[in-house]
Amino acid sequence: MFIYNTLLTIIQQGLCYGLVAMGVYISYKILDFPDLTVDGSFPLGAVVAITLINGGVHFSVAMIIAIGAGMICGAVTGILHVKFGISNLLSGILTMTALISVNLVLSGMKVYLPYTEGNLFNNDFINSFGAYDVYGNILVLVIICIVFKIIIDLFLKTKTGFMLRAVGSNEKMCVSMGRDSGNYKILGLAMANGMVAMAGAVYSQWTNVYDNNSGVGMVVIALASVIIGTAIFKNLRFVKGTTAVLVGALIYTGALNIIIAFGVPSGYLKLIMAVLFAVILILNNSVLSGGKKIKNREKHHA
Amino acid sequence: MLKLENLVKIFNKDTVDESVLFEDFNLFVPKGQFVSVVGSNGSGKTTMLNLISGTMGIEGGRILLDDTDITVQKEFVRARRIGRVYQNPSMSTASQMTISENMAIAVNKNKPFNLSQGLKKSQIAEFRDLVSTLDLGLENKMDTLVGSLSGGQRQALTLLMATMTPIDLLLLDEHTAALDPRTSEKIMELTKSIVERTKITTLMVTHNLRFAVDYGNRILMMDKGKAVLDKAGSDKNAVKVQDLLEIFNTISIECGN
């Protein structure tokens, strides 16, 4: 039973992180932009959602506004980078740091806030599942993931999506087409962080509480998911990137939860997250990409 | 038609490293002319292309393209009328996208990149026909990522993509320099056929003197920001590789090399 419950938790948490991963997939994989705004835009989405929902706004409207708030953050990072020439890492750090205060102000200087009104996981539909509401939660999460996955997939097939991919692959290409590549970067970052903020809103509703620190380490979770997912499906081009990162998120969350299930104190969580991510990066650089062989050969020649 | 008027280009202006490349450079290229530009390193060939395309700004003078002053236009704005092929085959294509997808972007140049479908099924057949004219077997690789093509294949594709939509000026920046001799030859033949067919005004920078002599209808030899040889039409046809080498040697002796 314990194992089964752990599995159910992994699925739910993994799908929440999968939403973040799909956002980071746009910034990191499509745009080739290491965006640290994520650590701030995730709790921003959560605080916007909880403030509005507790204020009587329907959760669907609250989530759309959360997406908008996240998009603004992404655009700010993009503008700092594109229009003012601040490096990509620094732009993200600036926005992320500013958001720590913004989130506190929005939450009324509270670090924790409980949901007082009905939300995405506390409504007539979910409650109709009775004691099995966890299945309802999973159903809702799966639907959200699939809807957003399809939206992103379709977007990437449009002309705008093509140009976004071209900018990530080779900025010169965009310029040679007579377009300002900077605008596409801003657009991509806005989309990515809108997605992340939505994930934050979903996650906080799932945990039924707003946690000001919930964004800490979110970049690591998202990047790990993206890298695991894309590495696994590297040679299967028919598998869409979005599908791959969703699977990656489930695997990474699974690995984290299994380690925790062995009784490691929760205070070690971020350490485990970082170590696990480091292991994944090292594996990705050597075993998975075959880079190790080349290295050995070089040594042999030397 | 391209007109460079009294161009001034100074590198590291107002520093101890200040160096003046163009003091008062003038060039007039009539519509449809194919100019080969040669010259030693540092003579200003590539800088000239950079100034025309807007990669670099100028300190003085004017650049006119068909009577429009483009001097202060940003690079991406100029790119709407100027196509450029670089020495590095990876510069003008998206390596993470397929041949079809790259061509779909290129054919949409100067049209809105909106939320309509990026690559239509009907386009693929059209692109395949176009690519088959390259005779490189790319027509069977339409779904291959451009990043996995060879340098020559990629350069041929780049050239094709740059001329898929009507442009007023084509800049070729040592576009065969990274290729093996046989492939270079092929790319040059392709260049010739495209330029002859579309009659685009073309500036080709090259280090290959034979290409400069064999192709195009005007030859320009540059040294230290000045044109030391400028022959067009029948005068150009009389120019031999040997003549160019002699000028090169004279310049080198003057420099004390």
Boltz contact constraints between the chains, C-beta under 6 A:
constraints:
  - contact:
      token1: [A, 157]
      token2: [B, 118]
      max_distance: 6.0
  - contact:
      token1: [A, 158]
      token2: [B, 115]
      max_distance: 6.0
  - contact:
      token1: [A, 158]
      token2: [B, 118]
      max_distance: 6.0
  - contact:
      token1: [A, 159]
      token2: [B, 113]
      max_distance: 6.0
  - contact:
      token1: [A, 159]
      token2: [B, 114]
      max_distance: 6.0
  - contact:
      token1: [A, 159]
      token2: [B, 116]
      max_distance: 6.0
  - contact:
      token1: [A, 159]
      token2: [B, 118]
      max_distance: 6.0
  - contact:
      token1: [A, 160]
      token2: [B, 113]
      max_distance: 6.0
  - contact:
      token1: [A, 160]
      token2: [B, 115]
      max_distance: 6.0
  - contact:
      token1: [A, 162]
      token2: [B, 105]
      max_distance: 6.0
  - contact:
      token1: [A, 162]
      token2: [B, 118]
      max_distance: 6.0
  - contact:
      token1: [A, 163]
      token2: [B, 113]
      max_distance: 6.0
  - contact:
      token1: [A, 165]
      token2: [B, 97]
      max_distance: 6.0
  - contact:
      token1: [A, 166]
      token2: [B, 94]
      max_distance: 6.0
  - contact:
      token1: [A, 166]
      token2: [B, 105]
      max_distance: 6.0
  - contact:
      token1: [A, 169]
      token2: [B, 94]
      max_distance: 6.0
  - contact:
      token1: [A, 169]
      token2: [B, 95]
      max_distance: 6.0
  - contact:
      token1: [A, 169]
      token2: [B, 96]
      max_distance: 6.0
  - contact:
      token1: [A, 170]
      token2: [B, 94]
      max_distance: 6.0
  - contact:
      token1: [A, 172]
      token2: [B, 91]
      max_distance: 6.0
  - contact:
      token1: [A, 173]
      token2: [B, 92]
      max_distance: 6.0
  - contact:
      token1: [A, 173]
      token2: [B, 94]
      max_distance: 6.0
  - contact:
      token1: [A, 175]
      token2: [B, 75]
      max_distance: 6.0
  - contact:
      token1: [A, 175]
      token2: [B, 76]
      max_distance: 6.0
  - contact:
      token1: [A, 175]
      token2: [B, 79]
      max_distance: 6.0
  - contact:
      token1: [A, 176]
      token2: [B, 79]
      max_distance: 6.0
  - contact:
      token1: [A, 176]
      token2: [B, 92]
      max_distance: 6.0
  - contact:
      token1: [A, 177]
      token2: [B, 109]
      max_distance: 6.0
  - contact:
      token1: [A, 178]
      token2: [B, 76]
      max_distance: 6.0
  - contact:
      token1: [A, 178]
      token2: [B, 79]
      max_distance: 6.0
  - contact:
      token1: [A, 178]
      token2: [B, 80]
      max_distance: 6.0
  - contact:
      token1: [A, 178]
      token2: [B, 110]
      max_distance: 6.0
  - contact:
      token1: [A, 179]
      token2: [B, 76]
      max_distance: 6.0
  - contact:
      token1: [A, 180]
      token2: [B, 76]
      max_distance: 6.0
